[in-house]
Amino acid sequence: FNVLQQSSGIEDLGPFQWPLVFCLLIAWILVFVCVMRGIKSSGKVVYVTATLPYVVLLCFLVRGLTLPGASSGILFFLSPKWEKLLSFKVWGDAATQIFFSNGTAWGALLTMSSHNKFKNNVYRDSLAIPLINCATSILAGLVVFSLLGFMAYETGKSIEDVVSEGPGLAFVVYPEAISRLPVSPAWAFLFFFMLLAVGLDTQFGEVETTISALIDEYSGFLQKRKTLFTAFTCILLFFLGLPCVTQGGIYVVQLMDWYSAAFSLMFFSLFETIAIAWVYGVDRFFHDISLMTQRMPCLWWKLCWCYITPATITSLLIFIFVNHTSITYNDYVYPDWSIAIGWSLAMCSIAPIPIVALWMLLKEKGNLKQRLINCLRPTSDWGPALEEHRILYRKSKTIVSSRFEQNRLERKTYTNRSLITDCDIQREVPLLQNESCM
C-alpha cells in the first residue's frame, strides 16, 4: 500500500506515483538499449536474462527446502484436486496460462526464430520449448510453495490462508515470506532482480517483434532510421504505460490482463493455424519443413495442424465465452463502463486481422474471385532470406511440381485407355506406384 497508494477503484486513478514512473522510465531505457541494434544486442542480453532466473530459482529452492514447514507447502502444491478437472473454467484458465507462458501467438518466437540458421532443427525446438516451459513452471511452483509453507509455519496459519492469486502472490505474499528469512535483504534483492530479468526478457521480445514487423513492411523508409524508430516506439509505449503507475494503476493492469491475455491469444492462435494449414497449405508447409530439417514430419503433425488444433482452440474459446465472469480485483467489482473498455482493448488487438485483409482485398484488381485468389497467393519475394537458400527452395519446388505433373499425366493416360491387356496392367501399375512415391 505504501508503494502503490492504491485508490478505491478504477474510476479514481489518482495522481502518478513518481517512484513508479521513474521505474517505468528506467525499464524502457533498458529495453531500448537491448533492442536498439536488433538481434545483435538483444541476442547477447538474453544470455543473462534467460539463464539468470534459473540460477536464482535453484538457489531459492535449495534454501526453501531447508526451512521448517516447507514440506507441507510442497505437499499442498503437489496434491491435486481431481474434482476441479470437471470445471470448464479451470480448463480455460489452464489453456490461457499455457498459451501465455509458451509465448504462443505473441510473435516473439517467430521473430527470434527468423534469425536462426536455415537448416535449424525446428522439430527439436518445437518439442524442447514446451517441455522446458512445463519444467520451469514445476520448478517455480516448488520454490514458491516451499516458502509459503515456511510462512504458514511461522504465522501459525494454514497454507490456504497465506496463498494469494494474481499480482498479490509475487509482489505481496512472497516478499513477505522472504522478509522472514535470515539475511532477508539479500534474498529480496535476488528475487526482485530475477523478476526484473524475466520482465525485461518478455518486454524486449515483444518490442523487437513490433519493430521488426513494421520495418519489414516499410523497409524503404524505416530501415535507415531503425534506431530512431526504436527510440520513438519505446517513448510511445512509455507514455501508454503511464496509467498503470497511477494510484489506480493496479486496476488498469488487471483490466488489460483479464481481457487481452485470454481472448486475443486464442483468436491469434486460431487464425495462425488456419492460415498455415488451410490458406498457405499444409502440404506446402510440410515441404518447407522437410527442406530445412532434411526429414519429413509425421502424419500426426498434419492432423494436428488441420483438425485437432483448430478444433481444440475453438472449443476453448467457446468454453471461455460461456464461463466468462465479470472482472473483479479482490473484493472490488468493476463498473460497466470499464468492462466495455476491456472488451474494446481485446477487440483492438484482433481488429487488424479483418481490417488488413479487407484493405488488401480492395487494393487488388479484378472481380471479387480474382482479388481473393491474388490475396491468397504468395508474393514474388516470398521465400528464404539468403539467395543460396532461395535457389534451393525454387529447385525443390520445381522438382516436386514436375513429378506431380508427370504422375498426373501418366494416370490420365492410363485411365483413358479403352483397351489394355492383362500384361499391360501388370507392367503399368507398379510403374505408377513407384512414381507416386517419388
Secondary structure as UniProt FT lines:
FT   TURN            2..4
FT   TURN            10..11
FT   HELIX           18..35
FT   TURN            36..38
FT   HELIX           39..65
FT   TURN            68..69
FT   HELIX           70..78
FT   HELIX           82..86
FT   HELIX           88..102
FT   TURN            103..106
FT   HELIX           108..113
FT   TURN            114..115
FT   TURN            118..119
FT   HELIX           122..155
FT   HELIX           159..162
FT   HELIX           167..168
FT   HELIX           169..173
FT   HELIX           174..178
FT   TURN            179..180
FT   TURN            182..183
FT   HELIX           184..217
FT   HELIX           219..222
FT   HELIX           223..225
FT   HELIX           226..240
FT   HELIX           242..245
FT   TURN            247..248
FT   HELIX           249..259
FT   HELIX           260..264
FT   HELIX           265..274
FT   HELIX           275..281
FT   HELIX           282..293
FT   HELIX           299..303
FT   HELIX           304..308
FT   HELIX           309..322
FT   STRAND          328..329
FT   TURN            330..331
FT   STRAND          332..333
FT   HELIX           336..350
FT   HELIX           352..363
FT   HELIX           368..375
FT   TURN            380..381
FT   HELIX           387..416
FT   HELIX           422..436
//
